[in-house]
Amino acid sequence: MCVVTDKQENLFRAWFDRYKNLIFKVVNTYAASPEDQDDLFQEILLQLWSSIPGFQRKSKETTWIYRVALNTALVWKRTESRKRKRFRRDILDIQEISHIKDNGDELFRNKQILDQVYDSIRQLPKSESSIVLLYLDDLSYEEMAAILGISKSNVGVRLNRAKKKLAQLLKGLIDDL
C-alpha cells in the first residue's frame, strides 16, 4: 500500500477538476450502461489515485492520465467480458425520460445517435477504438503516439484504418440522417 501526501492529494483533486471530461470520454467508449460507466469511472479514479506516487513528470499530465485511463479501461473491459457472455444494454427507464418537454424528441434522437456512435466505436478492435477516442479529443499525432507507445506514422496508419471501419459501421446511421 502506498502513502499519498497532501501535495499528491491536492494534485489528484486538481486533475479530477481539470480532466474529468477526458476520463468520461474513455468511460463512454468502453462502458455502455450507466452502471458500468459508474464502475469504470470509479476504477479509473482509483488507479489514478494509487498511481500518483509513480508519476515522475516525464510526460505531460494528459498523456499520463490518458494512458492510465485507457489501460484501466482495457483491463476492465476484459474482466467484464469474461463475466458476461453477451453484451447487453440497459433499457432507458420511462421515468428518466418523462421530464423531457417540447424538444424531447430531438434530445432523445441525439442521445440515440450518440449511443449508436459509441456502440460502433466499441465494435472496433481495442487499438482502433483507443486511437479514435484520442482523435475525437483533438490530440496531435505526436500526443497520440506518446500515449499509445507507437510511432507518429503508425498513428496515421491505424487512424486511417479505424476511420474506414467506423465509416462502414456508421453507414446506416448516416443514411438515416
C-alpha positions as CSV (number, residue, x, y, z in Angstrom):
1,M,0.0,0.0,0.0
2,C,1.3,3.4,-0.9
3,V,1.1,6.6,1.2
4,V,-0.2,9.7,-0.6
5,T,0.9,13.0,0.7
6,D,-1.2,16.2,1.0
7,K,0.6,17.6,-2.1
8,Q,-0.4,14.5,-4.1
9,E,-3.9,14.7,-2.8
10,N,-4.2,18.3,-4.0
11,L,-2.7,17.2,-7.3
12,F,-5.3,14.5,-7.6
13,R,-8.1,16.9,-6.9
14,A,-6.8,19.4,-9.4
15,W,-6.5,16.6,-12.0
16,F,-10.0,15.5,-11.3
17,D,-11.4,19.0,-11.9
18,R,-9.3,19.5,-15.0
19,Y,-9.5,16.1,-16.7
20,K,-12.8,14.6,-15.6
21,N,-14.3,15.1,-19.1
22,L,-11.3,13.3,-20.6
23,I,-12.0,10.4,-18.3
24,F,-15.7,10.5,-19.1
25,K,-14.8,10.1,-22.8
26,V,-12.8,7.0,-22.1
27,V,-15.5,5.6,-19.9
28,N,-18.2,6.2,-22.6
29,T,-16.1,4.4,-25.1
30,Y,-15.6,1.3,-23.1
31,A,-18.8,1.0,-21.0
32,A,-22.3,1.1,-22.3
33,S,-24.7,1.1,-19.4
34,P,-24.8,3.8,-16.7
35,E,-24.0,1.3,-14.0
36,D,-20.9,0.1,-16.0
37,Q,-19.9,3.7,-16.7
38,D,-20.0,4.4,-13.0
39,D,-18.0,1.3,-12.2
40,L,-15.3,2.1,-14.8
41,F,-15.2,5.8,-13.8
42,Q,-14.5,4.8,-10.2
43,E,-12.0,2.2,-11.2
44,I,-10.0,4.8,-13.3
45,L,-10.1,7.2,-10.4
46,L,-8.8,4.6,-8.1
47,Q,-6.0,3.7,-10.5
48,L,-5.1,7.4,-10.9
49,W,-5.1,7.8,-7.1
50,S,-2.9,4.8,-6.5
51,S,-0.5,5.7,-9.4
52,I,0.2,9.3,-8.2
53,P,3.3,8.4,-6.3
54,G,4.7,6.9,-9.5
55,F,4.1,10.0,-11.7
56,Q,7.5,11.4,-12.5
57,R,6.5,14.1,-14.9
58,K,8.5,12.5,-17.7
59,S,5.4,13.1,-19.9
60,K,2.6,15.6,-19.9
61,E,-0.2,15.2,-17.4
62,T,-2.8,14.5,-20.1
63,T,-0.6,11.8,-21.7
64,W,-0.1,10.1,-18.4
65,I,-3.8,10.3,-17.4
66,Y,-4.9,9.0,-20.8
67,R,-2.5,6.1,-20.5
68,V,-3.8,5.2,-17.0
69,A,-7.4,5.6,-18.1
70,L,-7.0,3.6,-21.3
71,N,-5.1,0.8,-19.7
72,T,-7.6,0.6,-16.8
73,A,-10.5,0.6,-19.3
74,L,-8.9,-2.2,-21.3
75,V,-8.3,-4.3,-18.3
76,W,-11.9,-3.6,-17.0
77,K,-13.4,-4.5,-20.4
78,R,-11.5,-7.8,-20.5
79,T,-12.7,-8.6,-17.0
80,E,-16.3,-7.6,-17.8
81,S,-16.4,-9.6,-21.0
82,R,-15.4,-12.7,-19.0
83,K,-18.2,-12.1,-16.6
84,R,-20.8,-11.6,-19.3
85,K,-21.2,-13.9,-22.2
86,R,-23.2,-11.3,-24.2
87,F,-23.0,-7.6,-24.3
88,R,-26.4,-6.0,-23.3
89,R,-27.6,-2.5,-23.0
90,D,-29.8,-1.3,-20.2
91,I,-33.2,-0.1,-21.5
92,L,-34.0,3.5,-20.7
93,D,-36.4,3.8,-17.8
94,I,-39.5,5.6,-18.9
95,Q,-39.4,7.7,-15.7
96,E,-35.9,9.0,-16.8
97,I,-37.3,10.5,-20.0
98,S,-40.7,11.6,-18.8
99,H,-39.4,15.0,-17.7
100,I,-38.4,15.9,-21.3
101,K,-40.7,18.5,-22.7
102,D,-41.1,20.2,-26.1
103,N,-37.7,19.4,-27.5
104,G,-37.8,15.8,-26.1
105,D,-37.9,14.1,-29.4
106,E,-34.8,15.9,-30.6
107,L,-32.9,15.3,-27.4
108,F,-33.9,11.6,-27.5
109,R,-32.8,11.3,-31.1
110,N,-29.4,13.0,-30.4
111,K,-28.9,10.6,-27.5
112,Q,-29.8,7.7,-29.7
113,I,-27.3,8.9,-32.4
114,L,-24.6,9.4,-29.8
115,D,-25.3,5.9,-28.3
116,Q,-25.0,4.4,-31.8
117,V,-21.7,6.1,-32.4
118,Y,-20.3,4.8,-29.2
119,D,-21.7,1.4,-30.0
120,S,-19.8,1.5,-33.3
121,I,-16.6,2.6,-31.6
122,R,-17.0,-0.3,-29.2
123,Q,-17.2,-2.7,-32.1
124,L,-13.7,-1.6,-33.3
125,P,-10.7,-3.6,-32.2
126,K,-9.3,-2.1,-28.9
127,S,-6.3,-0.5,-30.5
128,E,-8.5,1.3,-33.1
129,S,-11.2,2.4,-30.6
130,S,-8.4,3.9,-28.4
131,I,-7.0,5.8,-31.3
132,V,-10.5,7.1,-32.4
133,L,-11.1,8.3,-28.9
134,L,-7.8,10.2,-28.9
135,Y,-8.6,11.6,-32.3
136,L,-12.0,12.8,-31.2
137,D,-10.3,14.6,-28.4
138,D,-8.3,16.6,-30.9
139,L,-4.9,15.2,-29.9
140,S,-2.0,15.6,-32.3
141,Y,-0.4,12.6,-33.8
142,E,2.6,13.2,-31.6
143,E,0.4,13.1,-28.5
144,M,-1.4,10.0,-29.6
145,A,1.9,8.3,-30.3
146,A,3.2,9.1,-26.8
147,I,0.0,7.8,-25.2
148,L,-0.2,4.6,-27.2
149,G,3.5,4.0,-27.3
150,I,3.7,3.8,-31.2
151,S,5.3,6.0,-33.9
152,K,3.6,9.0,-35.4
153,S,3.4,7.3,-38.8
154,N,1.8,4.2,-37.2
155,V,-0.8,6.6,-35.6
156,G,-1.7,7.8,-39.1
157,V,-2.0,4.3,-40.5
158,R,-4.1,3.0,-37.6
159,L,-6.3,6.1,-37.5
160,N,-7.0,5.8,-41.3
161,R,-7.9,2.1,-40.9
162,A,-10.1,2.9,-37.9
163,K,-11.9,5.7,-39.7
164,K,-12.7,3.4,-42.7
165,K,-14.1,0.7,-40.4
166,L,-16.1,3.3,-38.4
167,A,-17.5,4.8,-41.6
168,Q,-18.7,1.3,-42.6
169,L,-20.2,0.7,-39.2
170,L,-22.0,4.1,-39.2
171,K,-23.1,3.9,-42.9
172,G,-26.7,3.0,-42.0
173,L,-26.9,5.7,-39.4
174,I,-25.6,8.4,-41.8
175,D,-28.0,7.3,-44.4
176,D,-30.9,7.7,-42.0
177,L,-30.0,11.3,-41.2
